[in-house]
Structure formats: C-alpha cells, structure tokens
Amino acid sequence: MVEPIDVPVDERLRWFVGTLNRIVATSADTNGTFGVMEQWAPHGFSPPRHVHTREDSALHVLDGEILVERGEERFTIRTGEFGFLPRDVPHTFRIESAGAHFLEYVTPGGFEQFHLDASDPAPSATLPPPAPPDVPRLVAAGIPFGTTILGPPMID
C-alpha cells in the first residue's frame, strides 16, 4: 500500500470517495488555467464511471499501477506514466497495485471545487475508513460542472 507522506493537514487535505486528496493548485492559483489534485488511493479503488463536459483531465502516476477505462478502451498506466482523459469521453479507473499515489490535472481550472464539494476535511494525512461512495453527493456536486455519473465503479 502506498502510504500518504507528511503533508500539512489543512483545508486542502480531503477525504474524497475513499481516497486521501490534496488540492495542490486551484483555478485561483493558476489564473483559471488548470487545477491539480494529489491523491493516495487503496488497492481496488475506482470512482463511478462518469463524463466531464467542460474540462479535460489527466492522471500522472507517482507510485503504483492504474487500469484506466476511457470510452471503449482500457489501458494501464504505471509509476512515471501519464494518461489523458478528454472531455466528453466517459471514463473511470481502478487501482491495480497495493495502492497508488498520483496527480490529477484538470483544465481549465475550477473542477477542483467538485473535489471539495464531494469530500470532507481529512482530520489526518491518512486514508479514510472504507465506505461505499456517496453517489447522490457525487451527482449533486457534479451538476454545476457539467459532470454526469454514468455507472458504477470498474468491477472486472
């Protein structure tokens, strides 16, 4: 399992859908250009399949292995690799390694607010207790950003 490192516990450190998420850069920090979230996720973590209509996103794996489903294709990204998730293409992913540490980039900026709206402040730099995703909360948080939940997390 990839354990969280020593990061400050502040309003940017969040428990997000079973992961530890740190908002690294916001739209306000980048003149609206992009946002960056750093995440630590356990083995098997997978967000519900969804689609963004306003922003492109990308995953950069710092440690671990992630199976990505983008549209009808599947591919694996490993430590040091990058996967692009364009807007209007449904996607999800699943942590295949014991855990993963990765960066998520979104452009233009602003979508990091979804991560804030759909999460809770992390009381420590640890993973949250295991729990199923709060799908109604994710759906509601995605509406202002044109993000739609399409289906369950990746199972097989």
C-alpha positions in Angstrom: 0.0 0.0 0.0 1.3 3.4 -0.9 1.1 5.4 2.4 0.5 9.1 2.5 3.5 11.2 3.2 3.9 14.0 5.6 1.6 16.6 4.2 0.0 19.5 6.1 -3.5 18.9 7.5 -5.4 22.0 6.3 -8.5 22.8 4.3 -6.9 21.5 1.1 -6.5 18.0 2.5 -9.7 16.0 2.0 -11.2 12.5 2.3 -12.7 12.1 -1.2 -14.6 9.0 -2.2 -12.3 6.6 -0.3 -9.1 8.4 -1.1 -6.9 11.0 0.6 -6.9 14.0 -1.7 -4.9 17.2 -1.5 -5.8 20.2 -3.6 -2.4 21.3 -4.9 -3.4 24.1 -7.2 -6.7 25.8 -7.7 -8.2 27.9 -10.6 -7.5 30.9 -8.4 -3.8 29.9 -8.1 -3.4 29.5 -11.9 -5.4 32.4 -13.3 -8.2 29.9 -14.3 -5.8 27.7 -16.4 -5.8 24.5 -14.5 -6.2 22.7 -11.2 -4.1 19.9 -9.7 -5.1 17.3 -7.1 -2.8 14.8 -5.4 -4.4 11.5 -4.4 -3.5 8.4 -2.4 -5.8 5.5 -3.1 -6.0 1.9 -1.8 -6.0 -1.2 -3.9 -9.3 -1.7 -5.8 -10.4 2.0 -5.5 -12.5 3.0 -8.5 -14.7 6.1 -8.9 -18.0 5.7 -10.6 -17.9 5.8 -14.4 -18.5 9.5 -15.3 -18.1 12.1 -18.0 -16.8 15.7 -17.9 -18.3 18.1 -20.5 -16.2 21.2 -19.6 -12.7 20.1 -18.8 -10.0 17.6 -19.9 -8.2 15.7 -17.2 -5.1 13.6 -16.9 -3.6 11.2 -14.4 0.2 11.1 -13.7 1.1 8.1 -11.6 3.8 8.9 -9.0 3.7 5.3 -7.5 1.5 2.3 -8.3 -0.5 1.0 -11.2 -3.8 2.2 -12.5 -6.1 0.5 -15.0 -7.9 3.2 -17.0 -11.2 2.8 -18.9 -11.5 5.7 -21.4 -14.5 5.3 -23.7 -14.4 1.7 -25.0 -10.6 1.3 -24.5 -8.7 0.0 -21.4 -5.0 0.7 -20.7 -2.7 0.6 -17.8 -0.5 3.5 -16.5 2.3 2.7 -14.1 4.8 4.7 -12.0 6.0 7.6 -14.0 3.4 7.3 -16.7 0.6 9.6 -17.8 -3.0 9.0 -19.0 -5.1 11.6 -20.8 -8.9 11.7 -20.2 -10.5 14.1 -22.7 -13.8 15.9 -22.0 -17.0 14.3 -23.4 -15.4 10.8 -23.2 -16.8 8.6 -20.4 -14.1 7.2 -18.1 -13.2 5.6 -14.8 -10.1 3.8 -13.4 -9.1 1.2 -10.8 -6.1 0.9 -8.6 -4.4 -2.4 -9.5 -1.4 -2.2 -7.3 -1.4 -2.4 -3.5 -2.2 1.3 -3.5 -1.4 4.3 -5.7 -0.2 7.9 -5.4 -1.0 10.1 -8.4 -1.7 13.6 -9.6 -4.9 14.5 -11.4 -4.7 17.6 -13.6 -7.8 19.4 -14.9 -8.0 22.1 -17.5 -9.4 24.6 -17.5 -9.3 25.2 -13.8 -12.3 25.1 -11.5 -13.1 21.4 -11.3 -11.1 21.1 -8.1 -14.1 22.7 -6.5 -16.0 19.5 -7.3 -13.4 17.6 -5.3 -14.0 20.0 -2.4 -17.8 19.8 -2.7 -17.9 16.0 -2.8 -15.4 15.4 0.1 -14.9 16.0 3.8 -11.9 17.6 5.5 -9.3 15.0 6.4 -8.5 15.0 10.1 -5.1 13.4 9.4 -2.9 12.5 6.4 -4.4 9.0 6.3 -6.8 7.2 4.1 -10.5 7.4 5.2 -12.2 4.3 6.6 -13.6 2.1 3.8 -17.1 3.1 2.7 -19.2 2.9 -0.4 -19.2 6.1 -2.5 -22.0 8.6 -1.7 -23.4 8.6 -5.2 -26.1 11.2 -4.5 -23.5 13.6 -3.2 -21.3 13.0 -6.2 -24.2 13.6 -8.6 -25.2 16.8 -6.8 -21.6 18.1 -6.7 -21.1 17.3 -10.4 -24.1 19.3 -11.7 -22.6 22.8 -11.6 -19.6 21.4 -13.5 -21.4 19.6 -16.2 -20.2 16.2 -14.9 -22.5 13.2 -15.0 -22.2 9.9 -13.2 -22.9 7.2 -15.7 -22.5 4.0 -13.9 -20.8 2.0 -11.2 -17.1 1.9 -10.4 -15.0 -0.5 -12.5 -15.6 -4.0 -11.2 -13.9 -6.5 -13.6 
